[in-house]
Amino acid sequence: MAGQDGDAPGGAGHADAGHAETGQDAGRGGRGLAARIEALFTTVRRPDREQYTNEEVARACREASGESFSTTYLWQLRTGRRDNPTKRHLEALAHFFQVPPAYFFDERQGAEIAKELALLGALRDAGVRSLALRAVDLSPEGLDTVSELVEVIARRDAARRRPPS
C-alpha cells in the first residue's frame, strides 16, 4: 500500500498484506481501478506466499504486452496517480494475475471476481481454512447451523466495534 516498502517508484520490497477496497467505479479509472489492482497484489501471491513486487509484475507485463510497462507506471496505477491505462496494459495485468480481463472492464463480473479473490485471501488464514475444511463433511443441516452461528457472531462482533451512541 502507498508509502510502504515496495510501493515507491522502482521499489522491489514487499508490502504488508491488507484489505483493499473495491469501489463500484473499479475499471473505469480513479480510485476504483487502483483498488482492483491493489486487491490483486494483496490476494494473488507467489508460490512462497509473499506478495509480488512491482518490478516482477511490470517485467512480466512488459514481456506479455510487448509495450513499455515500467515499475513506476505500475506503482502509479496501484496508487491511483495514473488511471487511464491501455487495454493491453490491463490485459497484461489480468494475464499475470490469472484473472479474466473482465475483472477490469465489466463492473458486475469484476465484483464477482473480487468476491472470489476475497475468499482466496480469507482461506490463507489458517483458522478460516481449518474451519472450511472441517465444514466440508457436514450435512446440509449442519452447514446451515454453522452458517447461522457465524452470522450471529459476526453481528455481535460488528456491534462491539461500533462506537457507543
PERA-V745064 format. One record per residue. N is the residue number from 1. RES is the residue in one letter. PSI is psi in radians with two decimals (999 if undefined). NEAR is the number of other ideal C-beta (glycine too) atoms within 12 Angstrom. Layout:
n=(N & N)
res=(RES & RES)
psi=(PSI & PSI)
near=(NEAR & NEAR)
This chain:
n=(1 & 2 & 3 & 4 & 5 & 6 & 7 & 8 & 9 & 10 & 11 & 12 & 13 & 14 & 15 & 16 & 17 & 18 & 19 & 20 & 21 & 22 & 23 & 24 & 25 & 26 & 27 & 28 & 29 & 30 & 31 & 32 & 33 & 34 & 35 & 36 & 37 & 38 & 39 & 40 & 41 & 42 & 43 & 44 & 45 & 46 & 47 & 48 & 49 & 50 & 51 & 52 & 53 & 54 & 55 & 56 & 57 & 58 & 59 & 60 & 61 & 62 & 63 & 64 & 65 & 66 & 67 & 68 & 69 & 70 & 71 & 72 & 73 & 74 & 75 & 76 & 77 & 78 & 79 & 80 & 81 & 82 & 83 & 84 & 85 & 86 & 87 & 88 & 89 & 90 & 91 & 92 & 93 & 94 & 95 & 96 & 97 & 98 & 99 & 100 & 101 & 102 & 103 & 104 & 105 & 106 & 107 & 108 & 109 & 110 & 111 & 112 & 113 & 114 & 115 & 116 & 117 & 118 & 119 & 120 & 121 & 122 & 123 & 124 & 125 & 126 & 127 & 128 & 129 & 130 & 131 & 132 & 133 & 134 & 135 & 136 & 137 & 138 & 139 & 140 & 141 & 142 & 143 & 144 & 145 & 146 & 147 & 148 & 149 & 150 & 151 & 152 & 153 & 154 & 155 & 156 & 157 & 158 & 159 & 160 & 161 & 162 & 163 & 164 & 165)
res=(M & A & G & Q & D & G & D & A & P & G & G & A & G & H & A & D & A & G & H & A & E & T & G & Q & D & A & G & R & G & G & R & G & L & A & A & R & I & E & A & L & F & T & T & V & R & R & P & D & R & E & Q & Y & T & N & E & E & V & A & R & A & C & R & E & A & S & G & E & S & F & S & T & T & Y & L & W & Q & L & R & T & G & R & R & D & N & P & T & K & R & H & L & E & A & L & A & H & F & F & Q & V & P & P & A & Y & F & F & D & E & R & Q & G & A & E & I & A & K & E & L & A & L & L & G & A & L & R & D & A & G & V & R & S & L & A & L & R & A & V & D & L & S & P & E & G & L & D & T & V & S & E & L & V & E & V & I & A & R & R & D & A & A & R & R & R & P & P & S)
psi=(2.80 & 2.38 & -0.18 & 2.83 & 2.39 & -0.22 & -0.27 & 2.68 & 2.30 & -0.07 & 2.50 & 0.22 & -3.02 & 2.34 & 2.64 & 2.58 & 2.50 & -3.06 & 2.10 & 2.44 & 2.63 & 1.96 & 2.89 & -0.33 & 0.17 & 2.44 & -0.18 & 0.38 & 3.14 & -2.76 & -0.52 & -0.75 & -0.80 & -0.72 & -0.69 & -0.75 & -0.77 & -0.67 & -0.63 & -0.80 & -0.68 & -0.62 & -0.78 & 2.09 & 2.83 & 2.86 & -0.49 & 0.15 & 0.11 & 2.73 & 2.53 & 2.60 & 2.80 & -0.70 & -0.79 & -0.79 & -0.77 & -0.75 & -0.81 & -0.66 & -0.64 & -0.80 & -0.67 & -0.69 & -0.41 & 0.12 & 2.90 & 2.44 & 1.55 & 2.85 & -0.71 & -0.74 & -0.76 & -0.74 & -0.71 & -0.69 & -0.75 & -0.56 & 0.00 & 0.09 & -0.45 & 2.43 & 0.36 & 1.07 & 2.83 & 2.84 & -0.69 & -0.64 & -0.78 & -0.65 & -0.67 & -0.72 & -0.78 & -0.75 & -0.80 & -0.81 & 0.04 & 0.83 & 2.70 & 2.54 & -0.43 & -0.37 & -0.63 & -0.49 & -0.42 & 2.00 & -0.81 & -0.86 & -0.66 & -0.70 & -0.70 & -0.76 & -0.68 & -0.68 & -0.74 & -0.70 & -0.70 & -0.70 & -0.79 & -0.71 & -0.73 & -0.63 & -0.25 & -0.46 & 2.17 & -0.70 & -0.75 & -0.78 & -0.76 & -0.77 & -0.77 & -0.74 & -0.64 & -0.52 & -0.29 & -0.64 & 0.04 & 2.65 & 2.89 & -0.66 & -0.70 & -0.73 & -0.70 & -0.74 & -0.80 & -0.75 & -0.76 & -0.74 & -0.76 & -0.72 & -0.77 & -0.79 & -0.69 & -0.74 & -0.73 & -0.78 & -0.70 & -0.69 & -0.63 & -0.55 & -0.38 & 2.40 & 2.54 & 2.52 & 999)
near=(28 & 24 & 15 & 23 & 18 & 32 & 35 & 24 & 22 & 19 & 27 & 23 & 21 & 24 & 28 & 16 & 24 & 19 & 18 & 32 & 20 & 33 & 23 & 18 & 21 & 36 & 38 & 22 & 23 & 20 & 25 & 28 & 37 & 37 & 37 & 47 & 50 & 42 & 39 & 40 & 41 & 35 & 33 & 34 & 24 & 16 & 7 & 8 & 15 & 20 & 36 & 36 & 28 & 39 & 27 & 27 & 38 & 35 & 21 & 24 & 35 & 23 & 16 & 23 & 25 & 13 & 19 & 19 & 34 & 21 & 29 & 21 & 31 & 42 & 36 & 27 & 40 & 42 & 31 & 28 & 23 & 23 & 26 & 18 & 34 & 19 & 16 & 20 & 33 & 38 & 25 & 32 & 43 & 33 & 24 & 31 & 34 & 20 & 31 & 22 & 26 & 21 & 38 & 41 & 24 & 21 & 22 & 15 & 21 & 34 & 25 & 18 & 32 & 37 & 18 & 23 & 34 & 24 & 17 & 24 & 28 & 21 & 19 & 22 & 17 & 12 & 12 & 18 & 17 & 14 & 20 & 21 & 13 & 14 & 20 & 13 & 11 & 17 & 11 & 11 & 10 & 15 & 18 & 14 & 15 & 21 & 17 & 14 & 17 & 18 & 14 & 14 & 15 & 14 & 14 & 13 & 12 & 12 & 13 & 11 & 10 & 10 & 7 & 6 & 4)
